[in-house]
Amino acid sequence: MLRSTKKRRGHASSVGSGRMALVLDVEWFFLILRYVTYGILAILTLATQQSLLHNLFVIAGSSVLMHNIVSHWFFYTRQYNFFISIWNFFLYLLDVGLLVAMTGGARSPFVPLFLFLVVGFHVYSPRTGSSFWITLTVCATYAFATIMDWIFSGPDLLHLPLYINFFLIAFCGWIMGMLARVVRGLEQDAAYKSNALESSETTLRAILNHTAHPIVVYGENEFIVDANESAYEFLELSKEKLIGSRFRSYLFDDGSLETVFEDLRETGELHHEMLVLAGSAMERSVFMHIHSFLGEGRRLYVALFHDITHQKEVQETTLLAQQRMEKANLELQRVMNMRTAFYVSIANR
């Protein structure tokens, strides 16, 4: 019962860890892909002896190797937050910018990689509020790559795909910015609910631990899953010994216990006087209140002990006193009858 809020809080906190696991898988994939690309580029450079491939191998290949060295370092030192930082984004932006600049600028077939950069940044870090600046930086890098190509091949201001690509990058950044705001809102709500659940759990635990009556929670298999401090004191057991033990093992069975539990399973509640065996093997009379409910997809039972040992002792003492009083009254009545008979006998004589 009380652990369910912990699981919900754990589920809320696992969102970040799940995203980090995805980021690490993607980074390992791109790390291997960069090595494969570098190897293929080296083979093509040696096989064809083209100046373009040679320049691409030297400049873009050096950037790729530098990126891999940095990735290896942060994998080795387990500083995984680097991969969702702006610096890792700039490394990718440098790789793509050099690749586009050296393969035709605005005419490069690798221009769509800029769109993947915008999308990837928001997937890695959806909480960031810098979508505008990221999109602007990508557009500036694309413009710089285009200008670098124009320096060597001549400008072409009428190249329509150039403006279409700018529009697509800006549109992609706008869409991802809106999605990022939605994700931020959802994660803020999840964090608020997680904090509220944590606070309510702490409050609930404090209330239960300060409840005078012992409370025990057990499942359908009758194994105890939770209890409050009063239950540990009442049963004279530590938490380690009580949790996981069978609830029925603490109840005195006079032969009717199985019937009582069958009625409980049918009706879902029980109000019955029982004898509880504490850790010192001392019997205590309790009035048991048990209610069932569904929690975490299974049926649980909450048992509240109302200790009536003192009342039972008082009742037994009162009953003994009444029995003694009745016996004394009978004895007194017998003496009175004997005295009356004696006086009658004297009078008759």
Rosetta silent file (secondary structure, phi, psi, omega in degrees, C-alpha in Angstrom):
SEQUENCE: MLRSTKKRRGHASSVGSGRMALVLDVEWFFLILRYVTYGILAILTLATQQSLLHNLFVIAGSSVLMHNIVSHWFFYTRQYNFFISIWNFFLYLLDVGLLVAMTGGARSPFVPLFLFLVVGFHVYSPRTGSSFWITLTVCATYAFATIMDWIFSGPDLLHLPLYINFFLIAFCGWIMGMLARVVRGLEQDAAYKSNALESSETTLRAILNHTAHPIVVYGENEFIVDANESAYEFLELSKEKLIGSRFRSYLFDDGSLETVFEDLRETGELHHEMLVLAGSAMERSVFMHIHSFLGEGRRLYVALFHDITHQKEVQETTLLAQQRMEKANLELQRVMNMRTAFYVSIANR
SCORE:     score description
SCORE:     0.000 S_00000001
   1 L     0.000  -55.686 -176.842    0.000    0.000    0.000 S_00000001
   2 L   -76.678  -18.965 -178.698    2.600    2.521    1.143 S_00000001
   3 H   -82.437  -13.336 -178.460    5.127    1.285   -1.375 S_00000001
   4 H   -63.430  -38.129  178.814    2.881    2.074   -4.332 S_00000001
   5 H   -67.093  -32.130  176.869    3.716    5.783   -4.105 S_00000001
   6 H   -64.901  -39.128  179.466    7.400    4.902   -4.131 S_00000001
   7 H   -67.033  -39.282  178.611    6.900    2.988   -7.344 S_00000001
   8 H   -65.287  -41.477  178.955    5.040    5.908   -8.911 S_00000001
   9 H   -65.544  -38.688  176.353    7.789    8.276   -7.855 S_00000001
  10 H   -62.876  -36.890  177.635   10.340    5.828   -9.211 S_00000001
  11 H   -65.200  -41.232  179.849    8.427    5.744  -12.484 S_00000001
  12 H   -65.193  -41.156 -178.429    8.487    9.548  -12.696 S_00000001
  13 H   -74.919  -19.236 -178.767   12.206    9.714  -11.988 S_00000001
  14 H   -76.432  -10.912  179.137   12.941    6.921  -14.495 S_00000001
  15 H   -60.558  -47.249  179.308   11.911    9.190  -17.417 S_00000001
  16 H   -63.465  -43.285 -179.891   15.281   10.954  -17.306 S_00000001
  17 H   -66.585  -36.560  176.972   17.243    7.716  -16.935 S_00000001
  18 H   -64.529  -40.747  177.492   15.310    6.134  -19.814 S_00000001
  19 H   -65.656  -40.237  179.301   16.147    9.080  -22.070 S_00000001
  20 H   -63.183  -38.682  177.190   19.805    8.886  -21.030 S_00000001
  21 H   -61.720  -41.148  176.933   19.882    5.183  -21.928 S_00000001
  22 H   -63.159  -43.258  179.809   18.498    6.062  -25.373 S_00000001
  23 H   -60.472  -44.113 -178.819   21.102    8.822  -25.772 S_00000001
  24 H   -65.460  -39.538  176.998   23.946    6.451  -24.894 S_00000001
  25 H   -62.463  -43.666  179.431   22.713    3.833  -27.363 S_00000001
  26 H   -64.502  -40.719 -179.220   22.500    6.460  -30.108 S_00000001
  27 H   -65.758  -39.450  176.323   25.977    7.798  -29.270 S_00000001
  28 H   -63.862  -39.987  179.083   27.500    4.331  -29.435 S_00000001
  29 H   -62.148  -47.012 -179.151   25.818    3.782  -32.798 S_00000001
  30 H   -69.640  -30.630  176.314   27.148    7.057  -34.223 S_00000001
  31 H   -61.371  -47.091  178.251   30.586    6.370  -32.752 S_00000001
  32 H   -67.357  -40.245 -179.998   30.786    3.111  -34.688 S_00000001
  33 H   -62.212  -37.599  179.126   29.201    4.720  -37.767 S_00000001
  34 H   -66.123  -39.276  176.769   31.860    7.455  -37.777 S_00000001
  35 H   -64.199  -43.201  179.396   34.617    4.852  -37.682 S_00000001
  36 H   -62.998  -44.599  179.363   33.002    2.920  -40.543 S_00000001
  37 H   -62.149  -41.852  179.199   32.556    6.119  -42.578 S_00000001
  38 H   -63.220  -40.402  178.629   36.149    7.128  -41.932 S_00000001
  39 H   -65.726  -43.872  178.702   37.367    3.712  -43.069 S_00000001
  40 H   -62.793  -41.809  179.640   35.272    3.775  -46.247 S_00000001
  41 H   -64.117  -38.037  178.202   36.470    7.304  -47.010 S_00000001
  42 H   -65.268  -42.027  179.091   40.086    6.242  -46.523 S_00000001
  43 H   -64.121  -44.335  179.477   39.655    3.300  -48.895 S_00000001
  44 H   -64.586  -37.140  179.890   37.989    5.479  -51.553 S_00000001
  45 H   -64.609  -43.912  179.056   40.717    8.108  -51.226 S_00000001
  46 H   -69.923  -31.546 -175.697   43.466    5.559  -51.750 S_00000001
  47 H   -80.248  -35.855 -173.085   41.589    3.850  -54.583 S_00000001
  48 H  -103.131  -26.236 -178.708   40.561    6.885  -56.640 S_00000001
  49 L    58.698   32.136  177.127   43.188    9.515  -55.780 S_00000001
  50 L   -82.864  141.608 -177.951   40.590   12.287  -56.273 S_00000001
  51 H   -66.401  -35.946  179.560   41.451   15.657  -54.774 S_00000001
  52 H   -63.042  -46.260  179.126   37.900   16.157  -53.446 S_00000001
  53 H   -65.744  -35.566  178.792   37.978   12.851  -51.586 S_00000001
  54 H   -64.669  -46.581  178.648   41.478   13.614  -50.348 S_00000001
  55 H   -64.310  -40.524  178.791   40.421   16.986  -48.952 S_00000001
  56 H   -63.344  -39.369 -179.822   37.260   15.475  -47.501 S_00000001
  57 H   -66.612  -41.306 -176.865   39.319   12.713  -45.898 S_00000001
  58 H   -71.967  -49.162 -172.739   41.820   15.127  -44.375 S_00000001
  59 H   -82.094  -59.081 -178.725   39.451   17.831  -43.122 S_00000001
  60 H   -66.146  -36.604  178.208   36.160   16.051  -42.419 S_00000001
  61 H   -63.524  -38.595  177.213   38.006   12.893  -41.353 S_00000001
  62 H   -64.237  -39.837  177.443   40.026   14.856  -38.810 S_00000001
  63 H   -63.409  -40.719  179.573   36.822   16.338  -37.423 S_00000001
  64 H   -64.807  -43.907  179.261   35.291   12.869  -37.171 S_00000001
  65 H   -63.959  -39.992  177.743   38.338   11.467  -35.372 S_00000001
  66 H   -62.381  -42.121  178.273   38.354   14.398  -32.969 S_00000001
  67 H   -61.573  -42.342  179.943   34.661   13.803  -32.253 S_00000001
  68 H   -66.198  -39.499  178.622   35.330   10.109  -31.601 S_00000001
  69 H   -62.314  -43.550  178.332   38.226   10.855  -29.259 S_00000001
  70 H   -62.803  -43.614  179.941   36.028   13.211  -27.260 S_00000001
  71 H   -62.570  -43.243  178.323   33.214   10.634  -27.145 S_00000001
  72 H   -59.974  -40.106 -178.508   35.598    7.912  -25.990 S_00000001
  73 H   -63.501  -44.862 -177.551   36.863   10.150  -23.214 S_00000001
  74 H   -75.552  -27.546  170.927   33.426   10.916  -21.837 S_00000001
  75 H   -67.663  -41.572 -178.199   32.362    7.283  -22.135 S_00000001
  76 H   -65.910  -40.982 -178.872   35.513    6.258  -20.276 S_00000001
  77 L   -86.662   -0.982  178.573   35.021    8.814  -17.487 S_00000001
  78 L    59.531   29.623  175.034   31.251    8.106  -17.362 S_00000001
  79 L   -92.000   71.720 -170.938   30.441   11.803  -17.717 S_00000001
  80 H   -71.247  -19.070 -179.950   27.335   11.017  -19.713 S_00000001
  81 H   -64.623  -18.711  177.497   25.750   14.431  -19.261 S_00000001
  82 H   -60.021  -35.741 -174.121   28.152   15.729  -21.895 S_00000001
  83 H   -69.356  -19.314  176.437   26.162   13.927  -24.590 S_00000001
  84 H  -105.731   12.891  179.913   23.029   15.962  -23.841 S_00000001
  85 L   -91.439  169.587  179.916   24.959   19.218  -23.527 S_00000001
  86 H   -68.166  -25.127 -177.500   25.271   22.008  -26.065 S_00000001
  87 H   -70.075  -38.420  176.045   28.945   21.109  -26.639 S_00000001
  88 H   -65.384  -36.516  176.067   28.138   17.708  -28.079 S_00000001
  89 H   -61.996  -41.044  179.574   25.618   19.421  -30.357 S_00000001
  90 H   -65.745  -33.676  176.327   28.344   21.790  -31.575 S_00000001
  91 H   -63.314  -45.565  177.123   30.593   18.819  -32.382 S_00000001
  92 H   -63.455  -40.250 -179.881   27.879   17.318  -34.562 S_00000001
  93 H   -63.381  -37.910  177.312   27.215   20.722  -36.112 S_00000001
  94 H   -64.954  -44.289  179.228   30.913   21.062  -36.968 S_00000001
  95 H   -60.048  -48.640 -177.252   30.964   17.619  -38.604 S_00000001
  96 H   -68.065  -40.277  179.687   27.854   18.298  -40.674 S_00000001
  97 H   -61.000  -44.932  177.819   28.926   21.840  -41.574 S_00000001
  98 H   -64.676  -40.487 -179.539   32.294   20.676  -42.909 S_00000001
  99 H   -63.141  -43.777 -179.600   30.660   17.803  -44.771 S_00000001
 100 H   -68.836  -40.918 -178.470   28.108   20.098  -46.455 S_00000001
 101 H   -63.405  -34.353 -175.377   30.694   22.787  -47.250 S_00000001
 102 H   -92.025   -4.701 -179.140   32.995   20.295  -48.969 S_00000001
 103 L  -119.057   25.324  172.876   30.279   18.458  -50.910 S_00000001
 104 L   119.334   -0.226  177.861   28.584   21.322  -52.714 S_00000001
 105 H    62.399 -118.188 -178.942   27.191   23.711  -50.103 S_00000001
 106 H   -64.123  -24.824 -179.375   23.571   24.424  -51.020 S_00000001
 107 H   -92.609    2.133 -176.515   23.687   21.574  -53.558 S_00000001
 108 L   -66.302  138.045  176.445   25.109   19.052  -51.088 S_00000001
 109 L   -73.341   -6.648 -177.817   23.067   15.870  -50.647 S_00000001
 110 L   -96.406    6.851  179.120   23.911   16.008  -46.929 S_00000001
 111 L   -58.412  -37.847  178.363   21.917   19.191  -46.205 S_00000001
 112 L   -57.440  -16.494  177.471   19.029   17.162  -44.613 S_00000001
 113 H   -63.001  -26.390  176.106   21.464   16.276  -41.833 S_00000001
 114 H   -62.550  -37.539  177.741   20.855   19.787  -40.487 S_00000001
 115 H   -64.950  -41.562  178.066   17.217   18.824  -39.932 S_00000001
 116 H   -63.788  -32.743  176.992   18.299   15.709  -38.054 S_00000001
 117 H   -63.694  -44.962  179.652   20.522   17.900  -35.890 S_00000001
 118 H   -62.818  -45.767  179.659   17.587   20.098  -34.897 S_00000001
 119 H   -64.627  -45.988 -178.119   15.392   17.087  -34.169 S_00000001
 120 H   -61.735  -38.064  179.240   18.156   15.236  -32.329 S_00000001
 121 H   -62.018  -41.845 -178.989   18.937   18.187  -30.085 S_00000001
 122 H   -74.282  -27.758  174.509   15.327   18.398  -28.916 S_00000001
 123 H   -70.656  -41.111  179.403   15.143   14.631  -28.421 S_00000001
 124 H   -66.923  -44.642 -173.896   18.299   14.724  -26.314 S_00000001
 125 L  -132.260   73.515 -178.450   17.296   17.792  -24.289 S_00000001
 126 L   -69.712  -14.596 -177.971   13.547   18.476  -24.524 S_00000001
 127 L   -81.337  -13.136 -176.460   13.656   20.635  -21.380 S_00000001
 128 L   -69.207  148.552  178.445   15.802   23.297  -22.976 S_00000001
 129 L  -107.636   19.875 -174.429   14.184   26.601  -23.874 S_00000001
 130 L  -106.096   36.419 -178.503   16.757   27.591  -26.514 S_00000001
 131 H   -61.465  -39.493 -178.675   14.995   26.241  -29.612 S_00000001
 132 H   -62.486  -45.940 -176.759   15.175   29.613  -31.365 S_00000001
 133 H   -70.614  -34.724  177.110   18.926   29.976  -30.849 S_00000001
 134 H   -64.660  -45.906  178.614   19.620   26.392  -31.853 S_00000001
 135 H   -62.220  -42.013  179.032   17.647   26.836  -35.081 S_00000001
 136 H   -63.665  -39.285  179.180   19.384   30.147  -35.751 S_00000001
 137 H   -65.658  -40.710  178.356   22.797   28.533  -35.182 S_00000001
 138 H   -65.111  -43.168  177.562   21.997   25.699  -37.596 S_00000001
 139 H   -61.890  -40.862  179.106   20.817   28.187  -40.234 S_00000001
 140 H   -64.781  -38.786  178.025   23.996   30.237  -39.723 S_00000001
 141 H   -65.920  -41.158  177.352   26.142   27.120  -40.132 S_00000001
 142 H   -63.395  -41.208  177.742   24.291   26.208  -43.318 S_00000001
 143 H   -63.939  -41.508  179.093   24.796   29.752  -44.604 S_00000001
 144 H   -63.961  -42.227  178.397   28.506   29.604  -43.736 S_00000001
 145 H   -63.422  -37.851  178.622   28.876   26.252  -45.525 S_00000001
 146 H   -66.762  -43.069  179.599   27.115   27.699  -48.569 S_00000001
 147 H   -64.209  -40.374  178.016   29.340   30.794  -48.590 S_00000001
 148 H   -61.234  -37.911  176.811   32.471   28.643  -48.304 S_00000001
 149 H   -68.889  -37.719  179.552   31.309   26.699  -51.359 S_00000001
 150 H   -65.175  -30.849 -179.499   30.572   29.939  -53.218 S_00000001
 151 H   -60.229  -35.825 -176.870   34.116   31.155  -52.565 S_00000001
 152 H   -96.550  -27.781 -176.133   35.479   28.287  -54.657 S_00000001
 153 H  -114.072   -4.293 -179.651   32.642   27.698  -57.137 S_00000001
 154 L    94.482  144.727 -177.505   31.023   31.119  -57.430 S_00000001
 155 L   -72.884  152.849  176.977   27.790   32.460  -55.874 S_00000001
 156 L  -144.094   82.992 -176.171   24.359   31.344  -57.001 S_00000001
 157 L   -72.523  -14.763 -178.270   21.719   33.487  -55.301 S_00000001
 158 L   -95.741    9.945 -179.847   18.944   32.130  -57.514 S_00000001
 159 L   -74.652  104.203 -173.203   19.384   28.543  -56.378 S_00000001
 160 H   -60.381  -41.327  179.691   15.848   27.782  -55.144 S_00000001
 161 H   -57.337  -25.422  178.105   16.714   24.735  -52.946 S_00000001
 162 H   -59.497  -47.825 -177.803   18.891   27.051  -50.852 S_00000001
 163 H   -73.901  -32.841  176.419   15.879   29.032  -49.658 S_00000001
 164 H   -63.833  -40.861  179.193   13.735   25.910  -49.357 S_00000001
 165 H   -64.742  -41.143  176.059   16.353   24.384  -47.067 S_00000001
 166 H   -59.379  -44.050  179.720   16.428   27.521  -44.910 S_00000001
 167 H   -63.329  -43.088 -178.796   12.652   27.381  -44.651 S_00000001
 168 H   -64.924  -39.907  178.078   12.674   23.675  -43.757 S_00000001
 169 H   -63.865  -45.153  179.534   15.302   24.181  -41.050 S_00000001
 170 H   -64.619  -42.536 -179.944   13.354   27.092  -39.564 S_00000001
 171 H   -64.764  -42.104  178.255   10.057   25.209  -39.780 S_00000001
 172 H   -62.159  -42.192  177.611   11.597   22.116  -38.181 S_00000001
 173 H   -63.105  -38.392  179.010   13.008   24.255  -35.366 S_00000001
 174 H   -65.728  -45.937  179.142    9.598   25.869  -34.806 S_00000001
 175 H   -61.513  -47.873 -178.260    7.813   22.496  -34.691 S_00000001
 176 H   -66.640  -31.257  175.664   10.400   20.971  -32.361 S_00000001
 177 H   -63.945  -42.757  177.509   10.266   24.063  -30.157 S_00000001
 178 H   -64.633  -43.418  178.034    6.517   23.636  -29.698 S_00000001
 179 H   -62.459  -37.845  178.845    6.946   19.924  -28.989 S_00000001
 180 H   -64.014  -38.140  177.925    9.697   20.743  -26.504 S_00000001
 181 H   -65.404  -39.189  177.524    7.367   23.127  -24.669 S_00000001
 182 H   -63.706  -44.927  179.819    4.718   20.410  -24.510 S_00000001
 183 H   -63.541  -41.229  177.849    7.256   17.894  -23.199 S_00000001
 184 H   -60.705  -42.057  178.747    8.527   20.415  -20.648 S_00000001
 185 H   -63.325  -42.430  178.833    4.980   20.975  -19.472 S_00000001
 186 H   -64.406  -41.819 -178.928    4.335   17.244  -19.170 S_00000001
 187 H   -70.479  -33.927  175.319    7.570   16.664  -17.285 S_00000001
 188 H   -65.700  -40.807  175.913    6.858   19.580  -14.959 S_00000001
 189 H   -63.058  -41.823  179.036    3.434   18.107  -14.232 S_00000001
 190 H   -63.991  -40.259  178.579    5.025   14.711  -13.640 S_00000001
 191 H   -66.450  -39.511  178.088    7.596   16.256  -11.304 S_00000001
 192 H   -63.578  -44.000  179.349    4.862   18.138   -9.432 S_00000001
 193 H   -66.102  -37.157  178.602    2.799   14.973   -9.060 S_00000001
 194 H   -63.931  -43.440  177.911    5.871   13.038   -7.976 S_00000001
 195 H   -65.074  -38.690  178.435    6.648   15.615   -5.296 S_00000001
 196 H   -65.226  -40.759  177.612    3.022   15.615   -4.195 S_00000001
 197 H   -64.765  -40.408  179.037    3.039   11.818   -3.970 S_00000001
 198 H   -64.194  -41.918  178.384    6.274   11.892   -2.009 S_00000001
 199 H   -65.621  -42.436 -179.963    4.848   14.465    0.370 S_00000001
 200 H   -66.916  -35.594  177.693    1.599   12.537    0.778 S_00000001
 201 H   -64.724  -43.429  178.895    3.521    9.321    1.400 S_00000001
 202 H   -62.320  -42.578  178.967    5.591   10.997    4.105 S_00000001
 203 H   -64.942  -43.672 -179.986    2.456   12.422    5.683 S_00000001
 204 H   -63.422  -42.795  178.574    0.642    9.095    5.470 S_00000001
 205 H   -63.369  -41.075  178.395    3.574    7.246    6.984 S_00000001
 206 H   -63.513  -40.907  179.594    3.805    9.786    9.818 S_00000001
 207 H   -64.254  -46.098 -178.464    0.072    9.455   10.499 S_00000001
 208 H   -65.174  -40.293 -178.955    0.196    5.664   10.517 S_00000001
 209 H   -69.104  -23.759  178.718    3.287    5.532   12.713 S_00000001
 210 L   -97.497    6.637  175.071    1.628    7.839   15.245 S_00000001
 211 L   -79.148  132.704 -176.238   -1.576    5.825   15.241 S_00000001
 212 L   -68.040  -31.813 -176.830   -2.048    4.081   18.576 S_00000001
 213 L   -82.847  138.587  174.413   -3.637    0.996   17.025 S_00000001
 214 L   -66.510  137.886  178.953   -1.415   -1.576   15.296 S_00000001
 215 E  -129.309  129.594 -179.297   -2.015   -1.753   11.526 S_00000001
 216 E  -128.240  137.259  177.477   -0.805   -4.602    9.314 S_00000001
 217 E  -115.528  127.668  178.851   -1.125   -4.928    5.517 S_00000001
 218 E  -138.520  162.703 -177.021   -0.945   -8.366    3.911 S_00000001
 219 E   -97.176 -172.329 -178.334   -1.727   -9.905    0.521 S_00000001
 220 L   -64.100  -26.859  177.496   -3.913  -12.721   -0.695 S_00000001
 221 L   -83.423    4.917  175.910   -1.188  -15.213    0.206 S_00000001
 222 L    70.149   14.931  175.492   -1.409  -13.841    3.782 S_00000001
 223 E   -90.471  133.508 -174.827    2.216  -12.655    3.794 S_00000001
 224 E   -72.428  131.273 -179.651    2.692   -9.276    5.485 S_00000001
 225 E  -111.814  -18.283  179.504    3.895   -6.498    3.153 S_00000001
 226 E  -163.208  159.850  178.902    3.727   -3.462    5.450 S_00000001
 227 E  -163.649  162.463  176.616    2.971   -2.384    9.005 S_00000001
 228 L   -98.911  174.595 -176.057    3.182    0.673   11.240 S_00000001
 229 H   -62.230  -35.523 -179.948    5.392    1.231   14.276 S_00000001
 230 H   -62.639  -33.465  178.836    2.595    0.329   16.680 S_00000001
 231 H   -67.769  -39.880  177.990    2.354   -3.117   15.066 S_00000001
 232 H   -62.869  -41.988  179.611    6.058   -3.755   15.619 S_00000001
 233 H   -69.245  -40.228 -177.011    5.724   -2.784   19.270 S_00000001
 234 H   -65.837  -43.339 -178.875    2.490   -4.712   19.763 S_00000001
 235 H   -86.828   -4.627  177.450    3.857   -7.937   18.256 S_00000001
 236 L    58.120   43.674 -179.966    7.288   -7.342   19.840 S_00000001
 237 L  -132.328  152.827  174.636    9.040   -7.947   16.526 S_00000001
 238 L   -79.810  165.925 -179.657   11.436   -5.960   14.372 S_00000001
 239 H   -61.897  -39.654 -178.430   10.476   -4.798   10.903 S_00000001
 240 H   -62.893  -35.906 -178.908   12.824   -7.336    9.291 S_00000001
 241 H   -80.776  -31.876 -176.555   11.145  -10.237   11.099 S_00000001
 242 H   -78.411  -47.482 -178.832    7.570   -9.055   10.636 S_00000001
 243 L   -66.153  126.905 -179.759    7.646   -8.104    6.938 S_00000001
 244 L    96.439  -11.258  176.945    7.381  -11.258    4.850 S_00000001
 245 L   -84.056  166.807 -176.493    6.015  -13.434    7.639 S_00000001
 246 E   -86.869  131.963 -176.173    2.576  -15.011    7.481 S_00000001
 247 H   -62.887  -39.713 -175.195   -0.217  -13.038    9.095 S_00000001
 248 H   -66.990  -21.379 -178.077   -2.111  -16.119   10.272 S_00000001
 249 H   -67.907  -13.662  179.410    0.923  -17.322   12.258 S_00000001
 250 H   -98.672    4.547 -178.066    0.235  -14.568   14.819 S_00000001
 251 E  -111.205  137.870  177.093   -3.386  -15.616   15.386 S_00000001
 252 L   -77.312  127.881 -177.217   -4.550  -18.284   17.809 S_00000001
 253 L  -102.929  113.649  177.068   -6.528  -20.942   15.951 S_00000001
 254 L   -98.058   13.596 -179.209   -9.354  -22.502   17.915 S_00000001
 255 L   103.688  -14.574 -177.937  -10.521  -24.418   14.865 S_00000001
 256 L  -105.851    2.541 -174.046  -12.702  -21.666   13.416 S_00000001
 257 H   -65.738  -38.978  179.995   -9.936  -19.522   11.890 S_00000001
 258 H   -63.150  -40.818  177.872  -10.242  -21.035    8.408 S_00000001
 259 H   -64.703  -39.542  179.606  -13.975  -20.318    8.353 S_00000001
 260 H   -62.327  -43.267 -178.742  -13.352  -16.756    9.500 S_00000001
 261 H   -72.549  -30.287  174.369  -10.875  -16.124    6.676 S_00000001
 262 H   -65.431  -41.264  176.027  -13.200  -17.663    4.105 S_00000001
 263 H   -63.420  -37.095  178.629  -15.915  -15.234    5.200 S_00000001
 264 H   -63.271  -43.753 -179.690  -13.377  -12.415    4.909 S_00000001
 265 H   -66.081  -30.051 -179.637  -12.521  -13.362    1.323 S_00000001
 266 H   -79.782  -43.052 -174.763  -16.202  -13.477    0.406 S_00000001
 267 H   -93.149  -23.848 -179.478  -17.369  -10.274    2.111 S_00000001
 268 L    85.243   -0.330  177.333  -14.174   -8.216    1.932 S_00000001
 269 E  -152.504  158.306 -177.151  -14.326   -7.179    5.596 S_00000001
 270 E  -149.506  135.143  173.326  -14.140   -8.726    9.026 S_00000001
 271 E  -132.603  104.939 -169.453  -14.957   -7.579   12.560 S_00000001
 272 E  -152.124  145.525  176.159  -14.100  -10.346   14.959 S_00000001
 273 E   -85.074  131.678 -176.373  -12.587  -10.927   18.377 S_00000001
 274 E  -139.856  166.947  172.136   -9.345  -12.895   18.226 S_00000001
 275 E  -106.797  126.227 -179.500   -6.320  -13.919   20.253 S_00000001
 276 E  -107.402  135.194  178.921   -2.995  -12.602   18.947 S_00000001
 277 E   -96.999  112.717  179.265    0.306  -14.289   19.800 S_00000001
 278 L   -79.572  177.448 -177.282    3.014  -11.696   20.405 S_00000001
 279 L   -62.536  -28.809  179.364    6.735  -12.322   20.075 S_00000001
 280 L   -86.759   14.154 -179.652    7.042  -13.314   23.735 S_00000001
 281 L    65.995   17.044  177.347    4.362  -16.001   23.195 S_00000001
 282 L   -87.756  136.118  179.654    1.970  -13.934   25.290 S_00000001
 283 E   -86.730  136.326  177.550   -1.646  -14.001   24.191 S_00000001
 284 E  -128.148  135.745  177.620   -3.449  -10.730   23.708 S_00000001
 285 E   -85.681  129.407  179.606   -7.135  -10.278   23.108 S_00000001
 286 E  -134.797  153.348  168.728   -7.935   -7.971   20.213 S_00000001
 287 E  -102.989  111.626 -170.471  -10.986   -6.927   18.296 S_00000001
 288 E   -90.354  129.629  173.119   -9.858   -7.294   14.696 S_00000001
 289 E  -116.227  115.392 -179.100  -11.050   -4.987   11.900 S_00000001
 290 E  -124.074  130.139  176.766   -9.946   -6.203    8.452 S_00000001
 291 E  -129.063  144.096  178.571  -10.856   -4.566    5.140 S_00000001
 292 E  -105.154  152.762  175.843   -9.748   -5.563    1.638 S_00000001
 293 E  -156.065  164.419  178.425   -8.926   -3.276   -1.285 S_00000001
 294 E   -97.034  126.516  178.282   -7.248   -3.433   -4.673 S_00000001
 295 E  -145.407  133.911  179.677   -3.770   -1.948   -4.878 S_00000001
 296 L    58.239   32.260  178.248   -1.018   -2.291   -7.497 S_00000001
 297 L    77.479   13.721  179.252   -3.222   -4.709   -9.441 S_00000001
 298 E  -142.693  163.448 -179.354   -3.660   -7.141   -6.567 S_00000001
 299 E   -89.216  130.184  177.530   -5.892   -7.549   -3.534 S_00000001
 300 E  -121.947  157.520  179.900   -4.518   -6.396   -0.213 S_00000001
 301 E  -125.208  133.632  176.623   -5.953   -6.574    3.291 S_00000001
 302 E  -109.156  119.644 -178.808   -5.570   -3.972    6.025 S_00000001
 303 E  -110.582  125.502  177.556   -5.890   -5.348    9.547 S_00000001
 304 E  -113.045  125.621 -179.656   -6.344   -3.007   12.510 S_00000001
 305 E   -95.280  124.987  170.652   -5.915   -4.433   16.015 S_00000001
 306 E  -106.716  104.783 -174.219   -7.982   -2.948   18.811 S_00000001
 307 E   -69.688  117.252  178.739   -6.331   -4.260   21.967 S_00000001
 308 L  -118.057   22.215 -179.740   -9.000   -5.323   24.447 S_00000001
 309 H   -59.599  -45.346 -179.092   -6.696   -7.330   26.714 S_00000001
 310 H   -64.387  -42.687  178.518   -7.179   -4.913   29.598 S_00000001
 311 H   -62.907  -39.320  178.402  -10.942   -4.866   29.120 S_00000001
 312 H   -65.166  -39.450  177.917  -10.979   -8.668   29.047 S_00000001
 313 H   -65.266  -40.855  177.624   -8.947   -8.793   32.233 S_00000001
 314 H   -63.739  -42.011  178.604  -11.312   -6.316   33.866 S_00000001
 315 H   -62.396  -43.119  179.350  -14.269   -8.377   32.677 S_00000001
 316 H   -65.148  -41.004  178.036  -12.733  -11.564   34.026 S_00000001
 317 H   -63.829  -42.715  178.859  -11.926   -9.888   37.342 S_00000001
 318 H   -63.899  -40.606  179.412  -15.445   -8.498   37.558 S_00000001
 319 H   -63.869  -42.469  177.638  -16.889  -11.896   36.693 S_00000001
 320 H   -63.589  -40.509  178.995  -14.812  -13.582   39.398 S_00000001
 321 H   -64.326  -40.677  178.077  -15.863  -10.921   41.895 S_00000001
 322 H   -64.427  -40.683  178.940  -19.500  -11.437   40.961 S_00000001
 323 H   -63.677  -41.550  178.453  -19.125  -15.196   41.323 S_00000001
 324 H   -66.100  -38.604  178.838  -17.517  -14.767   44.729 S_00000001
 325 H   -64.553  -42.584  178.447  -20.226  -12.308   45.724 S_00000001
 326 H   -64.013  -40.213  178.593  -22.922  -14.741   44.654 S_00000001
 327 H   -64.743  -41.277  178.647  -21.187  -17.531   46.556 S_00000001
 328 H   -65.626  -38.894  178.465  -20.892  -15.324   49.632 S_00000001
 329 H   -64.137  -40.472  177.628  -24.557  -14.361   49.330 S_00000001
 330 H   -64.169  -40.869  179.338  -25.529  -18.014   49.130 S_00000001
 331 H   -66.042  -40.333  178.604  -23.405  -18.804   52.161 S_00000001
 332 H   -65.636  -40.589  178.410  -24.885  -15.872   54.027 S_00000001
 333 H   -63.188  -37.246  178.722  -28.370  -16.961   53.045 S_00000001
 334 H   -66.852  -39.905  178.051  -27.613  -20.459   54.331 S_00000001
 335 H   -65.529  -41.227  179.439  -26.362  -19.059   57.625 S_00000001
 336 H   -63.620  -39.952  178.246  -29.428  -16.865   57.915 S_00000001
 337 H   -64.827  -39.663  178.750  -31.652  -19.872   57.269 S_00000001
 338 H   -65.433  -39.255  179.578  -29.779  -21.866   59.907 S_00000001
 339 H   -66.658  -41.448  179.385  -30.127  -19.026   62.421 S_00000001
 340 H   -63.300  -42.488  178.768  -33.829  -18.698   61.717 S_00000001
 341 H   -64.173  -35.912  178.949  -34.298  -22.430   62.137 S_00000001
 342 H   -66.035  -44.257  179.719  -32.366  -22.327   65.415 S_00000001
 343 H   -64.453  -39.024  179.053  -34.520  -19.517   66.789 S_00000001
 344 H   -64.249  -40.788  179.595  -37.672  -21.351   65.740 S_00000001
 345 H   -64.075  -40.624  178.674  -36.443  -24.492   67.446 S_00000001
 346 H   -65.346  -41.678 -178.458  -35.710  -22.592   70.689 S_00000001
 347 H   -65.221  -38.184 -179.422  -39.094  -20.934   70.579 S_00000001
 348 H   -66.578  -33.402  179.050  -40.884  -24.234   70.132 S_00000001
 349 L   -72.435    0.000    0.000  -39.146  -25.675   73.187 S_00000001
